[in-house]
């Protein structure tokens, strides 16, 4: 920086102000400094900056699976917001094992990040309590357990209730709910919305209709779904609790030739609108979720004195396509579609 300052005929402090886009630098001085930067191939020393501040110009993002279309889109929105502030994003996948969460998150914290966005998989986040006074922490998709921290979640209960009511409106009385795990808080809230819709319609809740697909074993998933559809009084419709499960269920139904089984997915996914039939979804809008979470995180980075730790609940939308039965020969008592929209890109 001293070399740049000498070549431009300014002080090192002025070079710093130019590199930080300080608006109180004249155009002439800015031009001279930038020319000197170009002539000397100068780049700011990020390591030195870290030593001075005790923090990296970076935030951490911990999600269950970065390969999941939903969390991939959340990450993209957070990275976009961070890029506008010249902040890097360190990303880690927590996986499905709750016991691995703390070690993975603490590996991020060791990078001296200024903020953390996390979608937890464990049933206890008290290990983060000492960090709340040292950096900004934002929970997404699911709130923390064991400590008070800010979170941005979706209306899981209301979305599942509306999706189930939609299927009931088509005349379905045996509606299965399929999930990869019942231990995840989002699934628990969606199960609550499912049960609420059944109760409102005077329909009994049946444990046999709650299908736990389990691990990533595709064969086991198919066997579980086939067993459910083979009950003496089988379901005629399925509410899938997340996009990941839906991506497994759709090809299984296709292989079985079960076009008679209606399907609604909680969560949109790539090409859901191009399948035959196109899949009706509860759209969580992960880009919005990531954007809101990033905005609130950086507010805390800028104002570490903020004390309030509230939960933001974002609305979800039922996007009606065909798999629920709307565009085909309707089941007796069917209802008209409410919303039609193609899937957003999740690349």
C-alpha positions, 0 to 999 in steps of 0.5 A, spaced: 500 500 500 505 504 501 508 503 494 501 505 491 501 511 495 508 513 493 506 512 485 500 516 486 503 521 490 498 520 496 498 517 503 497 510 505 490 512 508 488 515 502 489 508 498 485 505 503 479 509 503 479 508 495 480 501 496 474 501 501 470 505 496 470 511 500 465 516 497 469 522 500 475 521 495 475 526 489 475 523 482 482 525 480 485 522 486 481 516 485 483 515 478 491 516 480 490 511 485 487 506 481 492 507 476 497 506 481 494 499 483 493 497 476 501 499 474 503 495 480 498 489 480 496 491 487 491 487 491 489 488 498 492 483 503 486 479 506 491 476 511 493 482 514 486 485 514 484 479 518 490 480 523 488 487 524 480 486 525 481 479 528 475 477 523 475 475 516 471 478 511 467 472 511 461 469 513 459 461 514 453 457 512 451 451 514 446 447 511 444 439 511 445 438 504 448 443 499 446 438 494 439 439 496 435 444 491 432 448 496 438 449 500 442 450 494 438 456 492 438 459 499 446 459 498 445 462 492 441 468 495 446 469 501 452 469 496 449 474 492 448 478 498 455 477 501 458 479 494 455 486 494 459 487 501 465 484 498 464 478 503 466 471 502 462 465 504 464 459 507 459 453 506 459 446 509 454 441 509 452 438 516 449 431 513 443 427 516 447 425 523 445 430 528 452 428 532 456 431 527 453 438 527 457 441 532 464 439 530 462 441 523 459 448 525 465 449 530 470 448 524 467 454 520 467 458 527 475 457 527 475 461 521 474 467 525 468 469 521 463 475 522 457 471 522 453 464 521 447 462 517 445 455 520 439 450 518 441 445 524 440 438 524 441 436 531 436 437 537 440 442 541 444 448 539 446 450 546 453 449 544 453 456 540 451 460 546 458 463 548 458 465 540 452 469 540 455 475 544 461 475 539 458 474 532 452 475 528 448 468 528 442 467 524 438 460 524 434 459 517 428 454 515 428 451 523 429 455 529 434 453 534 433 449 540 436 450 547 438 458 546 435 464 544 437 467 537 434 470 531 431 465 525 427 466 519 423 460 517 417 458 513 409 457 514 410 450 514 404 448 518 399 453 514 402 450 507 401 443 509 394 444 512 393 448 505 396 442 501 392 437 505 385 441 504 386 442 497 387 434 496 381 433 501 377 438 496 378 433 490 375 428 494 381 424 497 379 421 504 386 417 505 392 421 504 399 419 506 404 424 508 411 421 506 417 424 509 425 422 510 425 423 517 420 425 523 425 428 527 426 434 523 422 440 526 420 442 519 417 436 518 414 436 525 410 442 523 408 440 516 405 434 520 401 438 524 398 442 518 396 435 515 393 433 521 389 440 522 386 439 515 384 432 517 381 434 523 377 440 520 374 436 515 372 431 520 377 425 517 381 421 522 388 421 523 391 414 521 399 412 523 399 407 517 398 413 512 405 417 515 410 414 511 417 414 513 422 413 507 428 413 511 435 413 508 438 415 502 437 407 500 433 408 493 431 400 494 428 401 501 425 407 499 421 404 494 419 398 498 416 403 503 412 406 499 410 400 495 408 397 502 404 403 503 400 403 497 399 396 498 395 397 504 388 394 504 385 401 505 390 404 501 392 412 500 389 415 494 394 421 494 400 423 497 403 429 501 411 429 500 414 433 506 420 436 502 423 436 495 428 431 496 423 426 498 418 428 492 424 427 487 424 420 490 417 419 490 415 421 482 420 416 479 417 410 483 410 412 482 412 412 474 415 405 475 409 403 478 404 406 473 400 409 479 398 415 475 391 414 479 395 417 486 395 424 487 401 428 489 403 434 492 410 436 494 412 441 500 417 444 496 418 446 488 424 442 485 427 443 478 423 440 472 417 439 477 413 443 472 415 439 466 414 432 468 407 429 466 403 430 470 407 437 472 407 436 480 403 441 484 407 444 490 407 448 496 413 453 494 417 455 499 421 461 495 428 459 498 431 465 494 427 470 498 428 466 505 436 466 503 435 474 501 431 475 508 436 471 512 442 475 509 439 482 510 438 480 517 444 477 518 448 483 516 444 488 520 447 484 526 454 484 523 453 492 522 450 493 529 452 488 534 449 492 540 442 489 537 438 485 543 432 483 540 432 476 537 425 474 534 423 469 529 421 471 522 415 467 519 415 467 511 408 465 507 408 460 502 404 459 496 400 453 493 402 452 486 397 448 483 399 444 476 397 437 475 399 432 479 393 433 484 388 432 479 386 439 477 388 438 470 385 431 469 379 428 470 377 430 477 375 426 483 368 427 485 368 434 489 374 437 486 376 444 486 378 449 481 386 450 481 388 456 485 395 458 482 399 456 476 406 457 475 412 454 472 418 452 477 423 457 478 430 455 476 434 452 482 441 451 478 
